[in-house]
């Protein structure tokens, strides 16, 4: 009997310890993502995770504030982190960073900013490219395109002309005479 005790006791201790560690890991991972500190934070967290919850989340004022806050967070993230310079940037990357889903972030972008994500990112990239063109007139278009987040200079020139009405070099020449 004593032999069973000495064999089973360490096994029970290991099982209990591993169960405890699993529970701790679960709790930490669950609450470090978006820890609610009040009832309103819990509701906001649910709204940001589910577009249907957003649609049914209460007053228009609350939803409007949530949308505006998320739109501001998006613009802040794009500008401060300069993620628009990443050629691999997509809506999933942004949704993950802002702790929401792609459908909700897409809805926020379209409703609050009146544009889609590709257009917003392209506008930021073109503004950055214009700065590069003015500050570094000797820089090649290929280099400007790459540094601005475009995959190719052809894509860059096409988007630049679409948004500005001129090619990058035409625009730079025009701006240098001002």
Buried (B, 14 or more C-beta within 10 A) or exposed (E): EEEEEEEEEEEEEEEEEEEEEEEEEEEEEEEEEBEEEEEEEEBBBBBBBBBEBBEEBEEEEBBEEBBEEBBEBBBEBBEEEEBBBEBEBEBEEBBEBBEBBBBBBBBBBEEBBEEEBEBBBBBBBBEBBBEBBEEEEEBEBEEBBBBBBBEEBEEBBEBBBEBBEBBBEEBBEEEEEE
